[in-house]
């Protein structure tokens, strides 16, 4: 039997489908603590884990109109997260090697519908705004952020490369995330703020 959402949860899903950001934050607060250790198990990287979670909740938001129709919400959300993980593996060119470590049922039940052109444009705009925030960081701070986020370099390695302390790297990353949150808020992406408020990479 599918694990159908409770009446209370169903009401929250309907509200999210209608664009209610407070209900989306409620969903986020419920599933973030469950997804984080699940993704961490496979990435072994706090930063990559948070990147995957960020993309997962963006995808959920963009597909929010389908939420009331989903019978097994937890399985669907975990499937979204697992697919974002696979996307990361492809980008790292180690997909074939690491796919065997991800023992997840990837059948067609509950598949995501392709993003509409409007959804794709919305997602591209979110990424553009985040890119703007990163570009506005001071040069050294931007370099550290990109080494960590884009290259997946660990804090200790960054510190060794730049001849600074790991604590300095952590402080820079924390400050960078704060500035990205502020830029998102200033650009009108208030629904994204919960994702960045709970980033705990460092």
Beta strands, then each sheet from edge to edge (+ up, - down):
end
